[in-house]
């Protein structure tokens, strides 16, 4: 019995700050890769960071 690799790709996500995508690759029943990409900066993110250290 052989298992095929499968990939689940979500092109667009709602309810995230900005816009993003989720990509999950499963090989032989094991998650090989999971990527969440936010490709639009969140609104007011700069104001949230104002006065805070980079760490």
mmCIF file of the N, C-alpha and C atoms, coordinates in Angstrom:
data_MODEL
# 
_entry.id   MODEL 
# 
loop_
_atom_site.group_PDB 
_atom_site.id 
_atom_site.type_symbol 
_atom_site.label_atom_id 
_atom_site.label_alt_id 
_atom_site.label_comp_id 
_atom_site.label_asym_id 
_atom_site.label_entity_id 
_atom_site.label_seq_id 
_atom_site.pdbx_PDB_ins_code 
_atom_site.Cartn_x 
_atom_site.Cartn_y 
_atom_site.Cartn_z 
_atom_site.occupancy 
_atom_site.B_iso_or_equiv 
_atom_site.pdbx_formal_charge 
_atom_site.auth_seq_id 
_atom_site.auth_comp_id 
_atom_site.auth_asym_id 
_atom_site.auth_atom_id 
_atom_site.pdbx_PDB_model_num 
ATOM 1   N N  . UNK A 1 1  ? 0.844   -1.174 0.000  1.00 0.00 ? 1  UNK A N  1 
ATOM 2   C CA . UNK A 1 1  ? 0.000   0.000  0.000  1.00 0.00 ? 1  UNK A CA 1 
ATOM 3   C C  . UNK A 1 1  ? 0.890   1.237  0.000  1.00 0.00 ? 1  UNK A C  1 
ATOM 4   N N  . UNK A 1 2  ? 0.615   2.148  -0.903 1.00 0.00 ? 2  UNK A N  1 
ATOM 5   C CA . UNK A 1 2  ? 1.396   3.385  -0.951 1.00 0.00 ? 2  UNK A CA 1 
ATOM 6   C C  . UNK A 1 2  ? 0.501   4.557  -0.597 1.00 0.00 ? 2  UNK A C  1 
ATOM 7   N N  . UNK A 1 3  ? 1.113   5.560  -0.006 1.00 0.00 ? 3  UNK A N  1 
ATOM 8   C CA . UNK A 1 3  ? 0.399   6.780  0.349  1.00 0.00 ? 3  UNK A CA 1 
ATOM 9   C C  . UNK A 1 3  ? 0.853   7.891  -0.575 1.00 0.00 ? 3  UNK A C  1 
ATOM 10  N N  . UNK A 1 4  ? -0.092  8.587  -1.122 1.00 0.00 ? 4  UNK A N  1 
ATOM 11  C CA . UNK A 1 4  ? 0.245   9.731  -1.956 1.00 0.00 ? 4  UNK A CA 1 
ATOM 12  C C  . UNK A 1 4  ? 0.460   10.950 -1.076 1.00 0.00 ? 4  UNK A C  1 
ATOM 13  N N  . UNK A 1 5  ? 1.303   11.837 -1.545 1.00 0.00 ? 5  UNK A N  1 
ATOM 14  C CA . UNK A 1 5  ? 1.453   13.120 -0.853 1.00 0.00 ? 5  UNK A CA 1 
ATOM 15  C C  . UNK A 1 5  ? 0.263   13.999 -1.177 1.00 0.00 ? 5  UNK A C  1 
ATOM 16  N N  . UNK A 1 6  ? -0.184  14.764 -0.223 1.00 0.00 ? 6  UNK A N  1 
ATOM 17  C CA . UNK A 1 6  ? -1.305  15.677 -0.436 1.00 0.00 ? 6  UNK A CA 1 
ATOM 18  C C  . UNK A 1 6  ? -0.911  17.067 0.009  1.00 0.00 ? 6  UNK A C  1 
ATOM 19  N N  . UNK A 1 7  ? -1.505  18.025 -0.619 1.00 0.00 ? 7  UNK A N  1 
ATOM 20  C CA . UNK A 1 7  ? -1.229  19.411 -0.258 1.00 0.00 ? 7  UNK A CA 1 
ATOM 21  C C  . UNK A 1 7  ? -2.561  20.136 -0.116 1.00 0.00 ? 7  UNK A C  1 
ATOM 22  N N  . UNK A 1 8  ? -2.722  20.822 0.983  1.00 0.00 ? 8  UNK A N  1 
ATOM 23  C CA . UNK A 1 8  ? -3.908  21.642 1.230  1.00 0.00 ? 8  UNK A CA 1 
ATOM 24  C C  . UNK A 1 8  ? -3.464  23.091 1.143  1.00 0.00 ? 8  UNK A C  1 
ATOM 25  N N  . UNK A 1 9  ? -4.076  23.827 0.246  1.00 0.00 ? 9  UNK A N  1 
ATOM 26  C CA . UNK A 1 9  ? -3.700  25.226 0.089  1.00 0.00 ? 9  UNK A CA 1 
ATOM 27  C C  . UNK A 1 9  ? -4.948  26.073 0.192  1.00 0.00 ? 9  UNK A C  1 
ATOM 28  N N  . UNK A 1 10 ? -4.925  27.027 1.116  1.00 0.00 ? 10 UNK A N  1 
ATOM 29  C CA . UNK A 1 10 ? -6.024  27.961 1.304  1.00 0.00 ? 10 UNK A CA 1 
ATOM 30  C C  . UNK A 1 10 ? -5.556  29.291 0.732  1.00 0.00 ? 10 UNK A C  1 
ATOM 31  N N  . UNK A 1 11 ? -6.183  29.720 -0.326 1.00 0.00 ? 11 UNK A N  1 
ATOM 32  C CA . UNK A 1 11 ? -5.734  30.925 -1.023 1.00 0.00 ? 11 UNK A CA 1 
ATOM 33  C C  . UNK A 1 11 ? -6.018  32.220 -0.288 1.00 0.00 ? 11 UNK A C  1 
ATOM 34  N N  . UNK A 1 12 ? -7.041  32.230 0.536  1.00 0.00 ? 12 UNK A N  1 
ATOM 35  C CA . UNK A 1 12 ? -7.411  33.465 1.225  1.00 0.00 ? 12 UNK A CA 1 
ATOM 36  C C  . UNK A 1 12 ? -8.015  33.124 2.588  1.00 0.00 ? 12 UNK A C  1 
ATOM 37  N N  . UNK A 1 13 ? -7.619  33.868 3.594  1.00 0.00 ? 13 UNK A N  1 
ATOM 38  C CA . UNK A 1 13 ? -8.145  33.675 4.944  1.00 0.00 ? 13 UNK A CA 1 
ATOM 39  C C  . UNK A 1 13 ? -8.887  34.924 5.395  1.00 0.00 ? 13 UNK A C  1 
ATOM 40  N N  . UNK A 1 14 ? -9.975  34.720 6.098  1.00 0.00 ? 14 UNK A N  1 
ATOM 41  C CA . UNK A 1 14 ? -10.716 35.838 6.684  1.00 0.00 ? 14 UNK A CA 1 
ATOM 42  C C  . UNK A 1 14 ? -10.387 35.905 8.171  1.00 0.00 ? 14 UNK A C  1 
ATOM 43  N N  . UNK A 1 15 ? -10.698 37.008 8.768  1.00 0.00 ? 15 UNK A N  1 
ATOM 44  C CA . UNK A 1 15 ? -10.520 37.207 10.212 1.00 0.00 ? 15 UNK A CA 1 
ATOM 45  C C  . UNK A 1 15 ? -9.060  37.203 10.652 1.00 0.00 ? 15 UNK A C  1 
ATOM 46  N N  . UNK A 1 16 ? -8.165  37.569 9.766  1.00 0.00 ? 16 UNK A N  1 
ATOM 47  C CA . UNK A 1 16 ? -6.785  37.823 10.159 1.00 0.00 ? 16 UNK A CA 1 
ATOM 48  C C  . UNK A 1 16 ? -6.563  39.324 9.979  1.00 0.00 ? 16 UNK A C  1 
ATOM 49  N N  . UNK A 1 17 ? -5.617  39.878 10.666 1.00 0.00 ? 17 UNK A N  1 
ATOM 50  C CA . UNK A 1 17 ? -5.304  41.290 10.513 1.00 0.00 ? 17 UNK A CA 1 
ATOM 51  C C  . UNK A 1 17 ? -4.547  41.445 9.210  1.00 0.00 ? 17 UNK A C  1 
ATOM 52  N N  . UNK A 1 18 ? -5.175  42.002 8.227  1.00 0.00 ? 18 UNK A N  1 
ATOM 53  C CA . UNK A 1 18 ? -4.617  42.061 6.880  1.00 0.00 ? 18 UNK A CA 1 
ATOM 54  C C  . UNK A 1 18 ? -5.143  40.867 6.095  1.00 0.00 ? 18 UNK A C  1 
ATOM 55  N N  . UNK A 1 19 ? -4.414  40.428 5.085  1.00 0.00 ? 19 UNK A N  1 
ATOM 56  C CA . UNK A 1 19 ? -4.799  39.268 4.291  1.00 0.00 ? 19 UNK A CA 1 
ATOM 57  C C  . UNK A 1 19 ? -3.689  38.239 4.356  1.00 0.00 ? 19 UNK A C  1 
ATOM 58  N N  . UNK A 1 20 ? -4.054  36.975 4.222  1.00 0.00 ? 20 UNK A N  1 
ATOM 59  C CA . UNK A 1 20 ? -3.040  35.940 4.306  1.00 0.00 ? 20 UNK A CA 1 
ATOM 60  C C  . UNK A 1 20 ? -3.462  34.677 3.599  1.00 0.00 ? 20 UNK A C  1 
ATOM 61  N N  . UNK A 1 21 ? -2.574  33.690 3.597  1.00 0.00 ? 21 UNK A N  1 
ATOM 62  C CA . UNK A 1 21 ? -2.828  32.395 2.986  1.00 0.00 ? 21 UNK A CA 1 
ATOM 63  C C  . UNK A 1 21 ? -2.187  31.313 3.848  1.00 0.00 ? 21 UNK A C  1 
ATOM 64  N N  . UNK A 1 22 ? -2.761  30.125 3.811  1.00 0.00 ? 22 UNK A N  1 
ATOM 65  C CA . UNK A 1 22 ? -2.257  28.985 4.573  1.00 0.00 ? 22 UNK A CA 1 
ATOM 66  C C  . UNK A 1 22 ? -1.961  27.865 3.599  1.00 0.00 ? 22 UNK A C  1 
ATOM 67  N N  . UNK A 1 23 ? -0.782  27.250 3.718  1.00 0.00 ? 23 UNK A N  1 
ATOM 68  C CA . UNK A 1 23 ? -0.383  26.144 2.856  1.00 0.00 ? 23 UNK A CA 1 
ATOM 69  C C  . UNK A 1 23 ? 0.169   25.031 3.738  1.00 0.00 ? 23 UNK A C  1 
ATOM 70  N N  . UNK A 1 24 ? -0.407  23.840 3.635  1.00 0.00 ? 24 UNK A N  1 
ATOM 71  C CA . UNK A 1 24 ? 0.010   22.685 4.430  1.00 0.00 ? 24 UNK A CA 1 
ATOM 72  C C  . UNK A 1 24 ? 0.320   21.534 3.487  1.00 0.00 ? 24 UNK A C  1 
ATOM 73  N N  . UNK A 1 25 ? 1.480   20.903 3.637  1.00 0.00 ? 25 UNK A N  1 
ATOM 74  C CA . UNK A 1 25 ? 1.861   19.748 2.836  1.00 0.00 ? 25 UNK A CA 1 
ATOM 75  C C  . UNK A 1 25 ? 1.941   18.535 3.753  1.00 0.00 ? 25 UNK A C  1 
ATOM 76  N N  . UNK A 1 26 ? 1.221   17.466 3.390  1.00 0.00 ? 26 UNK A N  1 
ATOM 77  C CA . UNK A 1 26 ? 1.195   16.226 4.168  1.00 0.00 ? 26 UNK A CA 1 
ATOM 78  C C  . UNK A 1 26 ? 1.798   15.119 3.311  1.00 0.00 ? 26 UNK A C  1 
ATOM 79  N N  . UNK A 1 27 ? 2.763   14.390 3.851  1.00 0.00 ? 27 UNK A N  1 
ATOM 80  C CA . UNK A 1 27 ? 3.407   13.280 3.149  1.00 0.00 ? 27 UNK A CA 1 
ATOM 81  C C  . UNK A 1 27 ? 3.339   12.050 4.031  1.00 0.00 ? 27 UNK A C  1 
ATOM 82  N N  . UNK A 1 28 ? 2.736   10.991 3.543  1.00 0.00 ? 28 UNK A N  1 
ATOM 83  C CA . UNK A 1 28 ? 2.594   9.735  4.293  1.00 0.00 ? 28 UNK A CA 1 
ATOM 84  C C  . UNK A 1 28 ? 1.957   9.956  5.665  1.00 0.00 ? 28 UNK A C  1 
ATOM 85  N N  . UNK A 1 29 ? 0.957   10.805 5.713  1.00 0.00 ? 29 UNK A N  1 
ATOM 86  C CA . UNK A 1 29 ? 0.229   11.051 6.953  1.00 0.00 ? 29 UNK A CA 1 
ATOM 87  C C  . UNK A 1 29 ? 0.921   11.985 7.921  1.00 0.00 ? 29 UNK A C  1 
ATOM 88  N N  . UNK A 1 30 ? 2.059   12.554 7.538  1.00 0.00 ? 30 UNK A N  1 
ATOM 89  C CA . UNK A 1 30 ? 2.811   13.468 8.397  1.00 0.00 ? 30 UNK A CA 1 
ATOM 90  C C  . UNK A 1 30 ? 2.864   14.844 7.753  1.00 0.00 ? 30 UNK A C  1 
ATOM 91  N N  . UNK A 1 31 ? 2.628   15.867 8.542  1.00 0.00 ? 31 UNK A N  1 
ATOM 92  C CA . UNK A 1 31 ? 2.723   17.231 8.025  1.00 0.00 ? 31 UNK A CA 1 
ATOM 93  C C  . UNK A 1 31 ? 4.197   17.536 7.777  1.00 0.00 ? 31 UNK A C  1 
ATOM 94  N N  . UNK A 1 32 ? 4.527   17.769 6.524  1.00 0.00 ? 32 UNK A N  1 
ATOM 95  C CA . UNK A 1 32 ? 5.910   18.082 6.140  1.00 0.00 ? 32 UNK A CA 1 
ATOM 96  C C  . UNK A 1 32 ? 6.182   19.586 6.216  1.00 0.00 ? 32 UNK A C  1 
ATOM 97  N N  . UNK A 1 33 ? 5.170   20.366 5.895  1.00 0.00 ? 33 UNK A N  1 
ATOM 98  C CA . UNK A 1 33 ? 5.378   21.808 5.833  1.00 0.00 ? 33 UNK A CA 1 
ATOM 99  C C  . UNK A 1 33 ? 4.043   22.500 6.116  1.00 0.00 ? 33 UNK A C  1 
ATOM 100 N N  . UNK A 1 34 ? 4.071   23.538 6.924  1.00 0.00 ? 34 UNK A N  1 
ATOM 101 C CA . UNK A 1 34 ? 2.900   24.372 7.168  1.00 0.00 ? 34 UNK A CA 1 
ATOM 102 C C  . UNK A 1 34 ? 3.352   25.824 7.112  1.00 0.00 ? 34 UNK A C  1 
ATOM 103 N N  . UNK A 1 35 ? 2.763   26.588 6.205  1.00 0.00 ? 35 UNK A N  1 
ATOM 104 C CA . UNK A 1 35 ? 3.162   27.979 6.024  1.00 0.00 ? 35 UNK A CA 1 
ATOM 105 C C  . UNK A 1 35 ? 1.941   28.885 6.128  1.00 0.00 ? 35 UNK A C  1 
ATOM 106 N N  . UNK A 1 36 ? 2.048   29.911 6.938  1.00 0.00 ? 36 UNK A N  1 
ATOM 107 C CA . UNK A 1 36 ? 1.040   30.960 7.007  1.00 0.00 ? 36 UNK A CA 1 
ATOM 108 C C  . UNK A 1 36 ? 1.716   32.236 6.529  1.00 0.00 ? 36 UNK A C  1 
ATOM 109 N N  . UNK A 1 37 ? 1.214   32.779 5.453  1.00 0.00 ? 37 UNK A N  1 
ATOM 110 C CA . UNK A 1 37 ? 1.789   33.997 4.890  1.00 0.00 ? 37 UNK A CA 1 
ATOM 111 C C  . UNK A 1 37 ? 0.784   35.127 4.995  1.00 0.00 ? 37 UNK A C  1 
ATOM 112 N N  . UNK A 1 38 ? 1.177   36.187 5.669  1.00 0.00 ? 38 UNK A N  1 
ATOM 113 C CA . UNK A 1 38 ? 0.372   37.397 5.725  1.00 0.00 ? 38 UNK A CA 1 
ATOM 114 C C  . UNK A 1 38 ? 1.018   38.362 4.744  1.00 0.00 ? 38 UNK A C  1 
ATOM 115 N N  . UNK A 1 39 ? 0.334   38.631 3.648  1.00 0.00 ? 39 UNK A N  1 
ATOM 116 C CA . UNK A 1 39 ? 0.955   39.425 2.588  1.00 0.00 ? 39 UNK A CA 1 
ATOM 117 C C  . UNK A 1 39 ? 0.407   40.841 2.505  1.00 0.00 ? 39 UNK A C  1 
ATOM 118 N N  . UNK A 1 40 ? -0.344  41.263 3.493  1.00 0.00 ? 40 UNK A N  1 
ATOM 119 C CA . UNK A 1 40 ? -0.763  42.656 3.593  1.00 0.00 ? 40 UNK A CA 1 
ATOM 120 C C  . UNK A 1 40 ? -0.501  43.086 5.027  1.00 0.00 ? 40 UNK A C  1 
ATOM 121 N N  . UNK A 1 41 ? 0.232   44.167 5.223  1.00 0.00 ? 41 UNK A N  1 
ATOM 122 C CA . UNK A 1 41 ? 0.516   44.565 6.602  1.00 0.00 ? 41 UNK A CA 1 
ATOM 123 C C  . UNK A 1 41 ? -0.761  44.905 7.344  1.00 0.00 ? 41 UNK A C  1 
ATOM 124 N N  . UNK A 1 42 ? -0.818  44.584 8.622  1.00 0.00 ? 42 UNK A N  1 
ATOM 125 C CA . UNK A 1 42 ? -2.015  44.889 9.412  1.00 0.00 ? 42 UNK A CA 1 
ATOM 126 C C  . UNK A 1 42 ? -2.248  46.383 9.520  1.00 0.00 ? 42 UNK A C  1 
ATOM 127 N N  . UNK A 1 43 ? -3.481  46.745 9.652  1.00 0.00 ? 43 UNK A N  1 
ATOM 128 C CA . UNK A 1 43 ? -3.822  48.152 9.839  1.00 0.00 ? 43 UNK A CA 1 
ATOM 129 C C  . UNK A 1 43 ? -3.424  48.599 11.246 1.00 0.00 ? 43 UNK A C  1 
ATOM 130 N N  . UNK A 1 44 ? -2.897  49.773 11.341 1.00 0.00 ? 44 UNK A N  1 
ATOM 131 C CA . UNK A 1 44 ? -2.493  50.381 12.615 1.00 0.00 ? 44 UNK A CA 1 
ATOM 132 C C  . UNK A 1 44 ? -1.386  49.606 13.334 1.00 0.00 ? 44 UNK A C  1 
ATOM 133 N N  . UNK A 1 45 ? -0.705  48.723 12.624 1.00 0.00 ? 45 UNK A N  1 
ATOM 134 C CA . UNK A 1 45 ? 0.362   47.946 13.236 1.00 0.00 ? 45 UNK A CA 1 
ATOM 135 C C  . UNK A 1 45 ? 1.495   48.852 13.725 1.00 0.00 ? 45 UNK A C  1 
ATOM 136 N N  . UNK A 1 46 ? 1.804   49.878 12.956 1.00 0.00 ? 46 UNK A N  1 
ATOM 137 C CA . UNK A 1 46 ? 2.873   50.794 13.343 1.00 0.00 ? 46 UNK A CA 1 
ATOM 138 C C  . UNK A 1 46 ? 2.538   51.498 14.656 1.00 0.00 ? 46 UNK A C  1 
ATOM 139 N N  . UNK A 1 47 ? 1.290   51.855 14.858 1.00 0.00 ? 47 UNK A N  1 
ATOM 140 C CA . UNK A 1 47 ? 0.884   52.512 16.096 1.00 0.00 ? 47 UNK A CA 1 
ATOM 141 C C  . UNK A 1 47 ? 1.002   51.561 17.282 1.00 0.00 ? 47 UNK A C  1 
ATOM 142 N N  . UNK A 1 48 ? 0.754   50.287 17.060 1.00 0.00 ? 48 UNK A N  1 
ATOM 143 C CA . UNK A 1 48 ? 0.885   49.285 18.109 1.00 0.00 ? 48 UNK A CA 1 
ATOM 144 C C  . UNK A 1 48 ? 2.335   49.168 18.581 1.00 0.00 ? 48 UNK A C  1 
ATOM 145 N N  . UNK A 1 49 ? 3.287   49.351 17.673 1.00 0.00 ? 49 UNK A N  1 
ATOM 146 C CA . UNK A 1 49 ? 4.701   49.220 18.005 1.00 0.00 ? 49 UNK A CA 1 
ATOM 147 C C  . UNK A 1 49 ? 5.321   50.498 18.556 1.00 0.00 ? 49 UNK A C  1 
ATOM 148 N N  . UNK A 1 50 ? 4.679   51.610 18.408 1.00 0.00 ? 50 UNK A N  1 
ATOM 149 C CA . UNK A 1 50 ? 5.230   52.889 18.836 1.00 0.00 ? 50 UNK A CA 1 
ATOM 150 C C  . UNK A 1 50 ? 5.608   52.848 20.321 1.00 0.00 ? 50 UNK A C  1 
ATOM 151 N N  . UNK A 1 51 ? 6.860   53.189 20.623 1.00 0.00 ? 51 UNK A N  1 
ATOM 152 C CA . UNK A 1 51 ? 7.321   53.232 21.998 1.00 0.00 ? 51 UNK A CA 1 
ATOM 153 C C  . UNK A 1 51 ? 7.783   51.877 22.551 1.00 0.00 ? 51 UNK A C  1 
ATOM 154 N N  . UNK A 1 52 ? 7.768   50.852 21.755 1.00 0.00 ? 52 UNK A N  1 
ATOM 155 C CA . UNK A 1 52 ? 8.187   49.515 22.217 1.00 0.00 ? 52 UNK A CA 1 
ATOM 156 C C  . UNK A 1 52 ? 9.545   49.170 21.630 1.00 0.00 ? 52 UNK A C  1 
ATOM 157 N N  . UNK A 1 53 ? 10.300  48.367 22.341 1.00 0.00 ? 53 UNK A N  1 
ATOM 158 C CA . UNK A 1 53 ? 11.586  47.903 21.843 1.00 0.00 ? 53 UNK A CA 1 
ATOM 159 C C  . UNK A 1 53 ? 11.417  46.829 20.779 1.00 0.00 ? 53 UNK A C  1 
ATOM 160 N N  . UNK A 1 54 ? 12.406  46.645 19.932 1.00 0.00 ? 54 UNK A N  1 
ATOM 161 C CA . UNK A 1 54 ? 12.300  45.656 18.853 1.00 0.00 ? 54 UNK A CA 1 
ATOM 162 C C  . UNK A 1 54 ? 12.301  44.229 19.376 1.00 0.00 ? 54 UNK A C  1 
ATOM 163 N N  . UNK A 1 55 ? 12.734  44.004 20.641 1.00 0.00 ? 55 UNK A N  1 
ATOM 164 C CA . UNK A 1 55 ? 12.739  42.650 21.190 1.00 0.00 ? 55 UNK A CA 1 
ATOM 165 C C  . UNK A 1 55 ? 11.421  42.357 21.859 1.00 0.00 ? 55 UNK A C  1 
# 
